Amino acid sequence: MDLNPFSSGTRLRDMIQAVRACKTAAEERAVVRKECAAIRAAISANDQYYRHRNLAKLMFIHMLGYPTHFGQMECLKLIASNGFPEKRIGYLGLMLLLDERHEVLMLVTNSLKQDLYHSNQYIVGLALCALGNISSEEMARDLAPEVEKLLLFRDPNIRKKAALCSTRLIKKVPDVAENFVKPASSLLKDKHHGVLITGLQLCTDLCKVSAEAFEYFRKKWTDGVVKALRDVVNSPYSPEYDVSGITDPFLHIRLLKFLQTLGQGDADSSDCMNDILAQVASKTESKKNVGNAILYECVRTIMSIEDNGGLRVLAINILGRFLSNRDNNIRYVALNMLMRAISIDSQAVQRHRATILECVKDLDPSIRKRALELVYLLVNETNAKSLTKELIGYLRVSDQEFKGDLTAKIFSIVEKFATEKIWYIDQMLMVLSEAGNFVKDDVWHSLIVVISNASDLHGYTVRSLYRAIQTSAEQESLVQVAVWCIGEYGEMLVDNVGMLDIEEPRTDQLDRLILGKMQMLVCPSCRITNILKGFLA
């Protein structure tokens, strides 16, 4: 029997093909409009035979971005049915078409409660998935006791889903967290890795929402979690959990995250985990991403727990190795972590300064920017001059789009750490000569203020600027500073007044300067003013 292409009996596959065959947005809207009209008619006629098919089509229409609110009640009808296939589509539609803000959700609470007690474990799993995705505060409060009991269910898949669902419930209603502490702690002894991973996630979240739970797990479970991590690290090859030669890296990372939570602010707990963290940091293979992920989480844990100088140096050395990795993502996360580490142990980070400076020259703009921020944090009184020299050297070859950020950082370093005015002036003139067009006005304004206050350097500065504009006259900010200085201190340029030992004398006359260079200057008002000053003098 041929079906009308836009009837409620149309298969989902046929509708998808019809949508994909559309060549314009108008054609797509026409197909969706006809399909929605057919679904509305089926809903009005209470068509039970094709209800699941209509809801599947509504979900596809929703993913295309069209309104599907008229089909929300169909989700509830399918959830209330007895069969697993109907419930599966109903719960999927519930999670996709609704969220916790919809008042319709209140009507499904009773069905959820019944399904959490269902004899079919797959239906129990559907209810837990739905509750974990869209639970509102009221639903969380009403159904928390049922989910709590399921944490001790005989089937590991249900325990795993119940743990994931519980994480949402305790975030929605922190008041119920204390009821989940004991059931959650029982999951930490589970042999099933999936249950253990979700149990660790639940315990971590319990520590975040409840101070009592945090103290309980810190006192009762720190040693147990350390032992679990040691067992995983030293476990023999297991094909069921092996990923690139490492046993269950997901469990590694989840255990490290929990230790990170337990060790914060507590020296005793931190001491308990020092040995296993050192073992993970020193023995984990770093040639593959799996090992790098574990090492990164280990570094985060070391940086979060209480002070241990040797471990932190080891962690920062791992980040230093990450900076030499060819993978941009690994280098980026290493730079991010080093920015956090510098406030904890700046000396250890300083040892990797050369590698960090190389990252400033990276082809990836995000790595360049992050490395530049880290270099800025590394600058102190002892290395300011050498780092400034390195950055100005890179300024000569850097990309145009990066020069703005680079000049801003160099100016900030020079202004903050300059102990001699002549060094300040020299560095700023080099920046203006290389990237004057990328310098903001307040930068060269500040330079002029410094120059005007350095009376013993007026002659040196005006001669340096004269030499600079001969090779960099296209740099607007440089030219503006040069024009101002020549107008103010032109006689020192002509007569070589105030010569320093580091300078070479010159004999050119002011008229040659005016005739040879003024036509290239880009600030007409400054030019006219200073030419007049020259003639009036």
Secondary structure by P-SEA (a helix, b strand, c coil): cccccccccccaaaaaaaaaacccaaaaaaaaaaaaaaaaaaaaaccccaaaaaaaaaaaaaaaccccccaaaaaaaaaacccaaaaaaaaaaaaccccccccccccaaaaaaaaaacccaaaaaaaaaaaaccccaaaaaacaaaaaaacccccaaaaaaaaaaaaaaaaacccccccaaaaaaaaaacccaaaaaaaaaaaaaaaaacaaaaaaaaaccaaaaaaaaaaaaaccccccccccccccaaaaaaaaaaaaaaacccaaaaaaaaaaaaaaacccccccaaaaaaaaaaaaaaacccccaaaaaaaaaaaaaaaacccaaaaaaaaaaaaaaccccaaaaaaaaaaaaaaaacccaaaaaaaaaaaaaacccccaaaaaaaaaaaaacccccaaaaaaaaaaaaaaaccccaaaaaaaaaaaaacccccccaaaaaaaaaaaaacccaaaaaaaaaaaaaacccccaaaaaaaaaaaaacaaaaaacccccccbbbbbccaaaaaaccccccccaaaaaaaaaaaaac
